[in-house]
Amino acid sequence: MNDKIKELLIKSLELEDITPADIIDDAPIFGVNEKGEGLGLDSIDALELGIAIKDTFGVSFAVQNEETKKHFASVNALAAYISANQK
């Protein structure tokens, strides 16, 4: 599941010069952590990613709130949410 999410991130957000191996499973998708790890994406990227996840996995997210932010925290968090909510 994580590799599929990484590939979706790269394709849907047109991230150039990034491979799935470059994305750390528990690193932040938005912003960076104290180790400098993360993709540093922004809120526009979140909307595009949410649509791509819905189209690919059939899973949607509630309105933007703190709970939704937790699901987008990392590839691992997204994988857990998708796995728990896929039909």
QUIRA-V800668 format. One record per backbone hydrogen bond with DSSP energy under -1.0 kcal/mol. CO is the residue of the C=O (numbers start at 1). NH is the residue of the N-H. Records with the same first field share a line. If there is no record, write none. Layout:
CO->NH, NH
//
This chain:
1->5
2->6
3->7
4->8
5->9
6->10
7->11
8->12
9->13
10->15
19->22
20->23
24->27
25->76
28->39
29->41
31->40
33->36
37->33
42->46
43->47
44->48
45->49
46->50
47->51
48->52
49->53
50->54
51->55
52->56
53->57
54->58
65->69
66->70
67->71
68->72
70->73
73->29
74->78
75->79
76->80
77->81
78->82
79->83
80->84
81->85
82->86
//
